[in-house]
Amino acid sequence: MLKLEQGLVQVYTGEGKGKTTAAIGQGIRAYGNGLKVYMIQFLKSGKTGELTTIEELGENFKIFRFEKPKDFTWNLNDEELEELRLEIRDGYKFILDVIKENKCDLLIIDEVMAVLSNKFLSVEDVLYIIDNKPKNMEVILTGRNVPSEIIEKSNLVTEMKCIKHYYNEGIPAREGIEY
């Protein structure tokens, strides 16, 4: 079974579409080469096509979500925001256990930058993950507006730039393509 000698930190960011898709693609590649993949998805609680596919892959590629289904953060009241904050803290504690126990080869933390933007976690929380991950664990972080401190600590940062988007033509998110 393949084991990574050196795990790096990758970031997929930008205003364009495709950050989560790129992370899942990297996860599929790792899985196909015998690596164990864990993906933690923040601020996503609805049904998506990748959940069904990845569930069928079994124990070596798992997606974890800690939040109950909710509306967008800007539509939540104070009580709902506090509940979300606690759920995200549970997800963060899970991540800390994953890195402490070296439970996977590739750890994808999806939408972590949105968690930072909404102040549910701090930049220091994410830097702690980077600084304390096992040497042989790859970490992928996704989301818009990456703080400079995270860019500095990362080994690869890819920006998705939107040149043209069909949303601007009035075409809404489509099942099977956007989710």
N, C-alpha and C positions, 0 to 999 in steps of 0.2 A: 504494500500500500504506500502511495506517495505521501511524503511529509515535506513540508516547507522547511528549508534551512533558515531562511530569513523572511519574516513577514514584514510587509511595509504598510504604509497608511496612504490610502487613495481617497480623494474627494471628487465627487461629481456635483457641480454647482451650475448656477446660471439661470437666466430667465426663460430659457428654452425648454421644450418638452424632451424627456428622455433620461432624466437622472435615475429614477427608480428602475426603468427598463435596462439601462446600462449596468446597474448594480446587479440586477437579476441575471443578466447575460453573463456577467463575470462569475456569479454564483453557479450557474449551469455549467460553465467551463470547468470550474473547480470541482464540482460534483462529478462531472464526467471523467475526471482524472483521479477519482477516489478520495477527494478531500471532503471533510465534514463541514457543512455550511449552516450557520445560524443567521437568520435575518430578523431583526427587531424593527417593527414598523410603528412609528409614532404618528399620531394625528390622522390615522387611517383606520377606520373601524367598519367601513362598508364592504360589501362583496366585491371582489375583483377576480378576474380570470386567473391570475397567477396563483391565487390561493388553492384553487382546485388542482392545477397542474403540479404544484410543488408538494401538496399533500400526497399525491400519488407516488412521489419519489421515495417516500419512506423516511427513515430515521436520519439519513445523511444530508438532508436539506430540509430544514424546518423554519417556518415563519412563526414568530411570536408577536402577539398584540396584547396590550394590557388595558386598553381603554374600552369601555362600553360604547355602543353606538351613540354618537352625538352629532349635533349640527356643527357648522363651522365655528371656530373660536370667537369670531366677532359677533356671533348671534347668541352666545351663552351668557347667562346671568352670573352673578358672583358665586352663588352656591355651586352651579355647574362647573365654573372655572376652577373652584377649589377642589371639587371631585376629580377633575381632569388632572390637576397638579399632583394629587396623591397617586393617581394611576400611573402618571409618567414617572414619579419617584419609584414606584414599584418596578417599572421597566428598567430604570437606571440601576436599582439594586440587583436585578437579574443580570444585567450586563456586567456589573462588578463581580458577581459570582462566576460568570462565564470566563472572564479573564483570569480571575484568581485560580479557578480549577482547570483552566486551559481546556475547555469543553469542545472547542471546534477549531478548525484550521482557518476558516474565513468567517469573520464577523461583519455583517452588514448592518449598519445603523441608519435606517431610512428616515428621512425628514428630521434629522437631529438639528439641522440649522433652523428650521421653523420652531422647534422646541426652544432653541436659544433666543430667537427673535421675540417669542412670546414670554420669555423670562421664566419658563418652567424649569429649566436647568441653567447653570452658569457656564461660561467659557471654561472656567477652572474645572468643572465637572468633566467636560469633554477632554480637556488636556490631561486630566488624571487617567482617563481610559488610554489615551495615546502613550503616556509615560509608563503605564503599568501593564500594558498588554504583554503576553508572552512573546519572546523573541521570534518564535516561529509562527505567530498568528498574524494573518493579513487582516486589516480593518478597512472597510469602505464606509465613508460618511457621505450622506446626500443632503441636498437642500440648498436654497438660495441664501445669498448674503453671508458668506463664510467670514468669520472674524479673522483678522490678520494673524493673530496668535496661532490659530489652527492651520492656516496656510503655511506659516513658518515651520511648523512641526511635521507637516505632511511630506510625503515623498513624491506624490503625483496629484496635481489639481487640474481637472478638466472642466472647462466652462461650456455649457450648452447655450448657444446664442440663437435666439429666435430671429430669423430673417423675414419669415412670412408665416402666418398661422391662420388656419381656416376658421378659428373662433371669430376673427375679424370679419368674416363673410357671413356671420350669423349661424354657423354650424356648431351645435352644442357638443359636449362630450358624448362619445359613442361607446356603448357597451362592446367589449371585445377589442377596442382600440385604446381608449383612454382608461378603462377600468375593467 
